[in-house]
Amino acid sequence: MAARAREVRLGFLSCGIGVAGVAATLRGQPAIPSWQISGTPILSIGGEGSPATEFLRIAGVHRSALGHLAVVNGGSNEIRVFDRTGKPAGTFGRQGSGPGEFQRIGSAGRMGDTLFLYDRSLLRVTRVLLAPTPVLLGSFQVLAQGGDRGSVSLRGQLGDGRWLASTGISPTFDGPPGVRRLPGSVGTIAANGTGEMQWLAELPSGAVFVHNPTGNLKEAAVGLIGFSPFVYAVASGGAAWFGDSASDSLVRVTPDGRRRTMTLPIPLRTPPASLVAAALADALETDRNPQGRSFSEARFSPKYLPKHLPYYESLVAGHAGEIWVQEYAGLRSMAARYLVVAPDLRPLAWVEVPPGFRVSEAGADYVAGVHQDADGVETVRVYRLARR
């Protein structure tokens, strides 16, 4: 693991205002109302065995002004468009390196009815008009890179055309033993993808450790601890939002550089024994060798677990500049709830979603996203949203 001066020890995971401070903050705030989604989806796509609706690694679900649904299917590097009834209407993209082709779609977003897709292998942004038959609008190379701060991921477009980006360092086996936070950064890239990245913040990201019980480097494993925090960033309403999920804070920066920070009304929680046991069982199900099982058992052991769970695990751009903050759940199979925050940093509502479902896009009267069942099968769902 790279020995960097800005690495942060695991003790950072328990920072913040503390349990008493969180309780006092929560007591001092007015009650936050709940908004409801429909009991059943108003549209569900997938799960019936048709090749057109078999999804893998969905990178985004976006609804057009006409009600068409664009599903960015990372497994096949294509956009699949469905009409209001869920019937296939058109596709765009395929594996390759030419115009309208992709090697690895790393992120997707939208500005109106224009989708942008960032290919992390080709370092290229492709812009597509969201229509029944999607239309290629153009593409450009992202030449601005993170240098020694790691690989770049695009997180949306700001109101002045610049791109919001985050960077992260991959874990390696070198460096001192023990748990450490890898560094992460958030910055902006010029609208045409050139020039130097302009940094907004440098924050601790994932928490990793090297597991080497035999002392033989060939048998060592490196990876994230259980319930690791991360740096999250997203653009919404033309502004940048970002934060370290080990902290109860979110930062909003407007294109003119104005910066505000909010304290999230999310309580500090220790990892419950039931969650630890369930997460370990999930990990062991996929481990096929003794080395992998030993690593999973170690990363969910008391020695390496954080003292406190992260506060959140995703940020989603919402309607009219809102941000949807998913409170940390720990397992995809668990129900989740989202805190909706207004552009002026006011908490607007809590929204609970069913187990297995996670929000990809939040509109004025709907949420669209991906449901994953116990076997990992992905389906697309749209729910009606009542803002009251």
C-alpha positions as CSV (number, residue, x, y, z in Angstrom):
1,M,0.0,0.0,0.0
2,A,1.5,3.3,-1.0
3,A,3.1,5.0,1.9
4,R,1.6,8.5,1.6
5,A,1.8,11.4,4.1
6,R,-1.9,12.0,3.7
7,E,-3.0,8.5,4.7
8,V,-5.3,8.5,7.7
9,R,-5.5,5.8,10.4
10,L,-8.6,3.9,11.2
11,G,-9.2,6.1,14.3
12,F,-10.7,8.7,11.9
13,L,-13.7,6.4,11.5
14,S,-14.9,7.4,14.9
15,C,-14.5,11.2,14.4
16,G,-17.3,13.7,14.2
17,I,-19.3,15.3,16.8
18,G,-19.7,12.1,18.9
19,V,-22.8,10.3,20.1
20,A,-23.8,13.0,22.6
21,G,-23.3,15.7,20.0
22,V,-25.4,13.8,17.4
23,A,-28.2,13.3,19.9
24,A,-28.2,16.9,20.8
25,T,-28.2,17.9,17.1
26,L,-31.1,15.6,16.3
27,R,-33.1,16.8,19.4
28,G,-32.6,20.5,18.3
29,Q,-34.0,20.0,14.8
30,P,-37.6,19.9,13.8
31,A,-39.1,16.6,12.9
32,I,-38.4,15.6,9.3
33,P,-41.6,14.4,7.4
34,S,-41.8,11.2,5.4
35,W,-42.6,11.0,1.7
36,Q,-44.1,7.8,0.4
37,I,-43.5,5.7,-2.7
38,S,-46.2,3.5,-4.1
39,G,-46.6,0.0,-2.6
40,T,-46.0,-1.6,-6.0
41,P,-43.9,-0.4,-8.9
42,I,-45.8,1.5,-11.6
43,L,-43.3,-0.1,-14.1
44,S,-41.1,-3.1,-13.8
45,I,-38.7,-4.4,-16.5
46,G,-36.8,-7.7,-16.4
47,G,-37.0,-11.0,-14.7
48,E,-39.0,-12.8,-17.5
49,G,-36.0,-14.4,-19.3
50,S,-36.1,-12.2,-22.4
51,P,-32.6,-11.3,-23.7
52,A,-33.8,-7.7,-24.2
53,T,-34.6,-7.4,-20.5
54,E,-31.7,-9.3,-19.0
55,F,-29.5,-6.8,-17.2
56,L,-26.0,-6.9,-15.8
57,R,-24.2,-4.2,-13.9
58,I,-26.7,-1.4,-14.6
59,A,-24.9,1.9,-14.4
60,G,-27.9,4.1,-14.6
61,V,-31.7,4.3,-15.1
62,H,-33.0,7.6,-16.5
63,R,-36.6,8.7,-17.4
64,S,-37.2,11.1,-20.3
65,A,-39.7,13.9,-20.4
66,L,-41.9,11.6,-22.6
67,G,-41.8,8.8,-20.1
68,H,-39.3,6.6,-21.9
69,L,-36.8,4.8,-19.7
70,A,-33.1,4.5,-20.6
71,V,-31.2,1.7,-18.9
72,V,-27.4,1.9,-19.1
73,N,-26.4,-1.8,-19.1
74,G,-22.8,-2.0,-18.2
75,G,-22.5,-5.7,-18.9
76,S,-23.2,-5.2,-22.6
77,N,-22.0,-1.6,-22.9
78,E,-25.2,-0.3,-24.3
79,I,-28.2,1.9,-23.6
80,R,-31.6,0.1,-23.8
81,V,-34.7,2.3,-24.2
82,F,-38.2,1.2,-23.1
83,D,-41.5,2.9,-23.7
84,R,-44.1,3.9,-21.0
85,T,-45.3,0.3,-20.9
86,G,-41.9,-1.3,-20.6
87,K,-41.7,-2.5,-24.2
88,P,-38.3,-2.3,-25.9
89,A,-38.1,0.8,-28.1
90,G,-34.5,1.0,-29.2
91,T,-30.8,0.5,-28.3
92,F,-27.6,2.4,-28.6
93,G,-23.9,1.3,-28.2
94,R,-21.9,-1.9,-28.3
95,Q,-18.5,-3.2,-27.3
96,G,-15.7,-1.4,-29.2
97,S,-13.6,1.8,-29.5
98,G,-15.3,3.6,-32.3
99,P,-17.9,6.4,-32.2
100,G,-20.9,5.2,-30.1
101,E,-18.9,2.2,-28.8
102,F,-17.7,1.5,-25.3
103,Q,-15.1,-0.6,-23.5
104,R,-16.2,0.0,-19.9
105,I,-19.0,2.4,-19.0
106,G,-18.0,3.7,-15.6
107,S,-20.6,6.3,-14.9
108,A,-23.7,7.8,-16.4
109,G,-25.7,10.9,-15.9
110,R,-28.0,13.4,-17.6
111,M,-28.6,17.0,-18.3
112,G,-32.3,17.3,-19.5
113,D,-32.7,14.7,-22.2
114,T,-29.0,14.4,-22.9
115,L,-27.2,11.4,-21.3
116,F,-23.5,11.4,-20.8
117,L,-21.5,8.2,-20.4
118,Y,-17.9,8.1,-19.2
119,D,-15.8,5.2,-20.4
120,R,-13.1,4.5,-17.8
121,S,-11.0,2.4,-20.3
122,L,-11.2,4.8,-23.2
123,L,-11.1,7.9,-21.0
124,R,-13.9,9.3,-23.1
125,V,-17.3,11.1,-22.6
126,T,-20.0,10.2,-25.0
127,R,-23.2,12.4,-25.2
128,V,-26.4,10.8,-26.3
129,L,-29.9,12.3,-26.9
130,L,-32.4,10.3,-24.9
131,A,-35.1,9.4,-27.5
132,P,-36.9,6.2,-28.5
133,T,-34.0,5.7,-30.8
134,P,-31.0,7.3,-29.0
135,V,-28.9,9.7,-31.1
136,L,-25.1,10.2,-30.8
137,L,-24.4,13.9,-30.1
138,G,-20.7,13.6,-29.9
139,S,-17.7,12.5,-27.7
140,F,-14.4,13.8,-26.4
141,Q,-11.4,12.5,-24.6
142,V,-10.9,13.4,-20.9
143,L,-7.2,14.4,-21.0
144,A,-7.2,15.9,-17.5
145,Q,-6.2,13.1,-15.1
146,G,-5.6,12.7,-11.4
147,G,-1.9,12.1,-11.5
148,D,-0.6,10.6,-8.2
149,R,-4.1,11.0,-6.7
150,G,-5.4,8.0,-8.7
151,S,-7.9,7.1,-11.5
152,V,-10.7,9.5,-12.4
153,S,-14.4,9.0,-12.3
154,L,-16.9,11.6,-13.5
155,R,-19.7,12.4,-11.1
156,G,-21.8,14.9,-13.2
157,Q,-21.7,18.2,-14.9
158,L,-21.8,21.6,-13.1
159,G,-23.9,24.6,-14.1
160,D,-21.0,26.2,-15.9
161,G,-20.2,23.2,-18.0
162,R,-17.3,21.8,-16.0
163,W,-17.3,18.2,-15.0
164,L,-17.2,17.1,-11.3
165,A,-14.8,14.2,-10.8
166,S,-13.4,12.1,-8.0
167,T,-10.2,10.1,-7.8
168,G,-9.0,7.2,-5.7
169,I,-5.9,5.2,-5.0
170,S,-6.1,1.4,-5.5
171,P,-4.8,-0.7,-2.5
172,T,-1.5,-2.5,-2.9
173,F,0.5,-4.9,-0.7
174,D,3.4,-2.5,0.2
175,G,3.4,-0.2,3.3
176,P,3.1,-0.8,7.0
177,P,0.7,-3.4,8.4
178,G,-2.6,-2.5,9.8
179,V,-5.8,-0.7,8.7
180,R,-5.4,2.6,6.9
181,R,-7.7,5.0,4.9
182,L,-6.7,5.5,1.3
183,P,-6.7,9.0,0.1
184,G,-9.5,10.3,-2.2
185,S,-9.9,13.7,-3.9
186,V,-12.8,15.7,-5.5
187,G,-12.2,18.2,-8.3
188,T,-13.4,19.7,-11.5
189,I,-12.4,19.2,-15.2
190,A,-12.9,21.7,-18.0
191,A,-16.0,21.2,-20.1
192,N,-13.8,19.9,-23.0
193,G,-11.9,17.5,-20.8
194,T,-8.5,19.3,-21.2
195,G,-6.2,21.2,-18.8
196,E,-5.4,20.5,-15.2
197,M,-7.9,19.2,-12.6
198,Q,-8.9,21.9,-10.2
199,W,-9.1,20.3,-6.8
200,L,-12.0,21.0,-4.4
201,A,-11.1,18.8,-1.5
202,E,-8.9,15.9,-0.4
203,L,-10.6,13.4,1.9
204,P,-10.0,9.9,3.3
205,S,-11.7,7.3,1.2
206,G,-11.8,3.5,1.6
207,A,-10.4,1.7,4.6
208,V,-8.2,-1.3,3.7
209,F,-5.8,-3.7,5.3
210,V,-3.3,-6.4,4.2
211,H,-4.2,-9.9,5.5
212,N,-1.1,-12.0,5.7
213,P,-1.5,-14.7,8.5
214,T,1.3,-16.9,7.2
215,G,3.9,-14.3,6.5
216,N,4.1,-15.4,2.9
217,L,3.4,-12.5,0.6
218,K,2.2,-14.9,-2.1
219,E,-0.6,-16.0,0.3
220,A,-1.5,-12.4,1.4
221,A,-4.7,-10.6,0.4
222,V,-5.5,-6.9,0.4
223,G,-8.9,-5.3,0.4
224,L,-11.5,-3.3,2.2
225,I,-12.5,-3.9,5.7
226,G,-16.2,-4.7,6.4
227,F,-18.5,-1.6,6.3
228,S,-15.8,0.6,4.9
229,P,-16.5,4.4,4.4
230,F,-15.8,6.1,1.1
231,V,-15.6,9.5,-0.5
232,Y,-18.9,10.2,-2.5
233,A,-19.5,13.0,-4.9
234,V,-22.4,14.0,-7.3
235,A,-23.5,17.0,-9.3
236,S,-27.1,18.1,-8.8
237,G,-28.8,21.3,-10.0
238,G,-25.4,22.5,-11.4
239,A,-23.7,22.3,-8.0
240,A,-21.2,19.9,-6.5
241,W,-22.0,17.8,-3.5
242,F,-19.4,15.6,-1.7
243,G,-18.3,14.1,1.6
244,D,-16.5,11.4,3.5
245,S,-19.2,8.9,4.7
246,A,-17.3,8.3,7.9
247,S,-18.3,11.9,8.8
248,D,-21.8,13.3,9.3
249,S,-21.1,16.2,7.0
250,L,-21.9,17.1,3.4
251,V,-20.3,19.9,1.4
252,R,-22.1,21.8,-1.4
253,V,-20.1,24.0,-3.8
254,T,-21.6,26.2,-6.5
255,P,-19.8,27.0,-9.8
256,D,-18.8,30.4,-8.4
257,G,-16.9,28.8,-5.6
258,R,-19.4,29.4,-2.7
259,R,-19.1,26.5,-0.3
260,R,-21.5,25.4,2.5
261,T,-21.4,22.5,4.8
262,M,-24.3,20.7,6.5
263,T,-24.5,18.3,9.4
264,L,-26.7,15.3,8.4
265,P,-29.5,14.4,10.8
266,I,-28.3,10.7,10.7
267,P,-27.4,9.0,14.1
268,L,-24.1,7.5,14.8
269,R,-24.4,3.7,15.0
270,T,-22.1,0.8,15.9
271,P,-22.2,-2.3,13.7
272,P,-24.9,-4.6,15.2
273,A,-24.0,-8.2,15.6
274,S,-26.8,-9.3,13.3
275,L,-25.5,-7.1,10.4
276,V,-21.9,-8.4,10.9
277,A,-23.1,-12.0,10.8
278,A,-25.3,-11.5,7.7
279,A,-22.5,-9.6,5.9
280,L,-19.9,-12.3,6.7
281,A,-22.3,-15.0,5.6
282,D,-22.9,-13.2,2.2
283,A,-19.1,-12.9,1.7
284,L,-18.4,-16.5,2.5
285,E,-21.0,-17.6,0.0
286,T,-18.9,-16.2,-2.8
287,D,-15.5,-17.3,-1.5
288,R,-14.3,-20.4,-3.3
289,N,-10.9,-21.0,-1.7
290,P,-9.4,-21.1,1.8
291,Q,-7.4,-17.9,1.2
292,G,-10.5,-16.0,0.3
293,R,-12.5,-17.3,3.2
294,S,-9.7,-16.5,5.6
295,F,-9.6,-12.9,4.3
296,S,-13.4,-12.5,4.7
297,E,-13.4,-13.8,8.2
298,A,-10.6,-11.4,9.1
299,R,-12.2,-8.3,7.6
300,F,-15.4,-8.9,9.5
301,S,-13.6,-9.6,12.8
302,P,-13.6,-7.1,15.7
303,K,-9.9,-6.4,15.1
304,Y,-10.6,-4.8,11.8
305,L,-14.2,-3.6,11.9
306,P,-14.8,0.2,12.3
307,K,-16.1,1.3,15.6
308,H,-19.0,3.0,13.9
309,L,-20.9,2.4,10.6
310,P,-20.6,5.0,7.8
311,Y,-23.4,7.6,7.9
312,Y,-24.3,7.0,4.2
313,E,-23.5,4.9,1.2
314,S,-24.6,6.8,-1.9
315,L,-25.5,10.3,-3.1
316,V,-28.2,10.6,-5.9
317,A,-29.0,13.8,-7.8
318,G,-32.7,14.7,-7.3
319,H,-35.4,17.0,-8.7
320,A,-34.7,20.7,-8.9
321,G,-31.2,20.5,-7.4
322,E,-32.1,18.2,-4.5
323,I,-29.7,15.6,-3.2
324,W,-30.8,12.1,-2.0
325,V,-28.6,10.7,0.7
326,Q,-28.9,7.0,1.3
327,E,-28.5,6.2,4.9
328,Y,-26.0,3.4,5.4
329,A,-27.7,0.0,5.3
330,G,-24.7,-2.4,4.9
331,L,-26.4,-5.0,2.7
332,R,-28.2,-4.6,-0.6
333,S,-30.9,-7.1,0.7
334,M,-31.9,-4.7,3.5
335,A,-34.5,-2.0,3.2
336,A,-33.1,1.5,2.9
337,R,-34.1,5.0,3.4
338,Y,-33.0,8.3,1.8
339,L,-32.7,11.7,3.2
340,V,-33.9,14.3,0.7
341,V,-31.9,17.6,1.1
342,A,-32.8,20.9,-0.6
343,P,-30.3,23.1,-2.4
344,D,-30.3,25.4,0.6
345,L,-29.2,22.4,2.7
346,R,-32.6,22.0,4.5
347,P,-33.6,18.3,5.1
348,L,-36.9,17.9,3.3
349,A,-38.0,14.3,3.9
350,W,-37.2,10.7,4.5
351,V,-38.1,8.2,1.8
352,E,-38.1,4.5,2.6
353,V,-37.6,2.0,-0.2
354,P,-38.1,-1.8,-0.3
355,P,-35.3,-4.4,0.4
356,G,-33.1,-4.9,-2.7
357,F,-34.1,-1.7,-4.4
358,R,-31.8,1.3,-4.7
359,V,-32.6,4.7,-6.3
360,S,-30.8,5.7,-9.5
361,E,-32.9,8.8,-10.4
362,A,-35.4,10.8,-8.4
363,G,-37.9,13.0,-10.2
364,A,-40.7,15.3,-9.1
365,D,-43.2,12.4,-8.8
366,Y,-41.2,9.2,-9.3
367,V,-38.1,7.3,-8.3
368,A,-36.4,4.9,-10.8
369,G,-33.8,2.4,-9.9
370,V,-32.5,-1.1,-9.8
371,H,-33.8,-4.1,-7.7
372,Q,-31.4,-6.9,-7.1
373,D,-32.8,-10.3,-5.8
374,A,-31.1,-12.9,-3.6
375,D,-29.4,-14.4,-6.7
376,G,-28.1,-11.1,-7.9
377,V,-30.6,-10.8,-10.8
378,E,-31.2,-7.1,-11.7
379,T,-34.5,-5.7,-12.7
380,V,-35.5,-2.1,-13.3
381,R,-38.4,-0.5,-11.3
382,V,-40.2,2.8,-11.2
383,Y,-42.3,3.8,-8.2
384,R,-44.7,6.7,-7.9
385,L,-43.5,9.3,-5.3
386,A,-45.9,11.3,-3.1
387,R,-44.2,14.4,-1.7
388,R,-46.3,14.8,1.5
